[in-house]
Amino acid sequence: MQLFYSSRIENSRIILNEEETRHAISVLRKVPGDVLHVIDGKGNLFKALINKVNKKETELEIQETKTYPKPEKEIHLVVAPTKNMDRMEWLLEKSIEIGLSSLSFIRCEHSERKQVNMERLEKIALAACKQSLTWHFPELNDIVPFKNYLQSVHPMQGFIAVCKDAESVLNKQTSLKEQVHLMIGPEGDFTEDEYMLAKSAGWIGLSLGNKRLRTETAALAGVVGLNFL
């Protein structure tokens, strides 16, 4: 199924933006009267008929609507981005394919990267959602200082992964709630002060095994583990 995305849905009408129009009309050679499948990122899949086309946008008329419920389990990933941003883009893509509700970036003491290109990440996320038939788009949050994140977010259940011994491990005996946050540190891990600050805020120390994992590997391993427990 070839999917298109639109945030402009009004009553029975859908408007595709210039980029989606270019793909549908110039690349796939769709014409008025053809049927497209459109998602809105909020759980809806529309079967719609092309009505009007110009260089800037395409107007469609909705024929059918199917609504998908949100996943029963919400996985919220919090990660200090690596110096090599390609690794974070790979992580975002694969995490969406597996199942991700949100991705937030934090800046820690050992962080080498201070900012991220949110516009590029949103495009990668959209492509991954289309490819994996993810009906509810994950929320992406720009990078903030570690302490600011702890002060602003109070998860139902939060794990902070560390290389040292931790009181919790992911296995079949792990009891998970409906909303789970997983925090992954930078290359070089969290500092002791950061770890203790998170613990005092209610986060649970988590071990992902006895191997020393790269940031993106640890994050993906955590997303997989949390999704399939």
C-alpha positions in Angstrom: 0.0 0.0 0.0 1.4 3.4 -1.1 0.7 5.9 1.7 0.5 9.6 1.6 0.4 12.0 4.5 -1.7 15.1 5.2 -2.4 17.3 8.2 -5.1 19.3 6.2 -8.3 17.3 6.5 -11.5 19.2 6.5 -14.9 17.3 6.6 -14.7 15.1 3.5 -11.8 16.9 1.9 -8.0 16.2 2.1 -5.3 18.5 0.8 -1.8 17.1 0.0 1.1 19.6 0.3 3.6 20.3 -2.5 6.0 17.6 -1.6 3.3 14.9 -1.4 1.7 16.2 -4.6 5.0 16.0 -6.4 5.4 12.3 -5.4 1.8 11.4 -6.3 1.6 13.3 -9.6 5.1 13.7 -11.0 6.6 10.4 -9.7 3.7 8.0 -9.6 1.8 9.7 -12.4 -1.5 9.8 -10.6 -4.4 11.7 -12.2 -7.8 12.9 -11.2 -10.1 10.0 -10.6 -7.3 7.8 -9.1 -7.6 6.6 -5.5 -4.9 7.3 -2.9 -4.5 6.1 0.7 -3.7 8.9 3.1 -2.8 8.9 6.8 -3.0 11.8 9.3 -0.7 10.4 12.0 -3.6 10.4 14.5 -4.7 6.8 13.8 -6.8 7.4 10.6 -6.4 5.8 7.2 -8.3 7.5 4.4 -9.2 6.1 1.0 -9.6 9.2 -1.1 -10.3 10.2 -4.7 -8.2 12.8 -6.5 -10.4 15.7 -7.5 -8.1 18.7 -8.4 -4.4 19.0 -9.0 -2.0 21.9 -9.3 1.7 22.4 -8.8 1.3 23.3 -5.1 -1.3 20.9 -3.8 -3.7 18.1 -4.6 -7.4 18.0 -3.4 -8.9 14.7 -2.6 -12.4 13.6 -1.6 -12.7 11.0 1.2 -14.4 7.8 0.2 -13.7 5.6 3.3 -12.1 6.1 6.7 -10.6 3.4 9.0 -9.5 4.3 12.5 -6.8 2.4 14.4 -6.6 2.5 18.2 -3.4 3.6 20.0 -1.0 0.8 21.1 -1.8 -0.5 24.6 1.7 0.2 25.7 3.5 3.5 25.2 7.2 3.5 24.9 8.9 6.9 25.4 12.6 7.0 24.6 14.9 9.7 26.0 18.4 9.8 24.6 21.5 12.0 24.6 22.3 12.2 20.8 25.7 11.0 19.6 28.2 13.1 17.8 27.5 11.2 14.6 23.9 12.1 13.8 23.6 9.3 11.3 23.3 6.9 14.2 20.4 8.8 15.7 18.6 8.9 12.4 19.0 5.1 12.2 17.8 4.7 15.7 14.7 6.8 15.1 13.8 4.9 11.9 14.2 1.4 13.6 12.5 2.4 16.8 9.5 3.6 14.9 9.4 0.3 13.0 9.4 -1.6 16.3 7.0 0.7 18.2 7.7 4.1 19.7 5.4 6.7 21.2 7.9 9.5 21.6 11.6 10.4 21.3 13.1 13.2 23.4 16.7 14.4 23.3 18.7 15.5 26.3 22.1 17.2 26.7 24.3 15.7 29.5 27.7 16.5 31.0 29.4 14.0 28.6 27.3 15.0 25.5 29.3 16.0 22.4 26.3 17.1 20.4 24.4 20.2 21.6 21.7 20.4 18.9 19.7 18.3 16.4 18.0 19.1 13.1 14.4 18.5 14.0 13.1 19.2 10.5 15.2 16.4 9.1 14.3 14.0 11.9 10.6 14.7 11.3 11.0 13.8 7.6 12.8 10.5 8.5 10.0 9.8 11.1 7.3 10.3 8.5 9.0 8.0 6.0 9.4 5.3 8.7 5.8 5.6 9.7 4.7 5.2 6.1 7.0 2.2 5.5 6.0 0.4 8.7 2.2 1.2 8.7 2.5 3.2 11.9 -0.8 4.9 12.2 0.0 7.1 15.3 3.1 9.2 14.7 5.6 9.4 17.5 6.1 12.8 19.2 9.6 14.2 18.6 11.0 16.7 21.2 14.0 18.9 20.6 17.1 18.7 22.8 17.0 20.1 26.4 19.4 20.0 29.3 19.3 16.9 31.4 18.2 18.7 34.5 15.5 20.6 32.7 14.1 17.3 31.4 14.0 15.8 34.9 12.2 18.8 36.3 9.6 18.9 33.5 8.8 15.2 32.9 7.5 12.9 35.6 6.9 9.5 34.0 4.5 6.8 35.2 7.4 4.5 35.1 10.9 5.6 34.2 14.1 3.6 33.7 17.6 5.1 33.4 20.0 2.7 31.7 23.6 2.6 33.1 26.7 0.7 32.5 27.2 0.0 36.2 25.3 -2.4 38.4 21.6 -1.5 38.6 18.7 -2.7 40.6 16.6 -3.7 37.6 17.1 -5.8 34.5 14.8 -6.4 31.6 13.5 -9.9 31.6 10.2 -11.8 31.7 9.8 -10.9 35.4 9.9 -7.2 34.8 6.6 -5.5 35.6 5.8 -2.8 33.1 3.1 -0.1 33.2 1.1 1.2 30.3 3.5 4.1 29.9 7.2 3.5 30.1 10.1 6.0 29.7 13.6 4.8 29.0 16.6 7.2 29.3 19.9 6.4 27.5 23.0 8.4 28.2 25.7 9.8 25.9 28.9 8.2 24.8 30.7 8.0 28.1 27.5 7.4 30.0 25.8 9.5 32.6 27.9 11.1 35.4 27.4 9.8 38.9 25.7 13.1 39.8 23.3 12.8 36.9 22.5 9.2 37.8 21.8 10.0 41.4 19.7 13.0 40.4 17.5 10.8 38.2 17.2 8.3 41.0 16.1 10.9 43.4 13.4 12.0 40.9 12.0 8.4 40.9 13.8 6.9 37.9 14.9 3.2 38.2 18.4 2.2 37.4 18.4 -0.4 34.6 21.0 -2.8 33.2 20.8 -3.8 29.6 23.2 -6.7 30.0 26.9 -7.2 30.7 28.1 -5.8 27.3 29.2 -2.2 26.9 26.8 -0.9 24.2 26.9 2.1 21.9 24.3 4.7 22.7 22.1 3.8 19.7 22.5 0.1 20.3 21.5 0.4 23.9 18.5 2.6 23.0 17.2 0.1 20.3 17.8 -2.9 22.6 15.7 -1.1 25.3 12.9 -0.3 22.8 12.8 -3.9 21.6 12.9 -5.3 25.2 10.1 -3.0 26.4 7.9 -3.7 23.4 8.1 -7.5 23.6 8.0 -8.1 27.4 
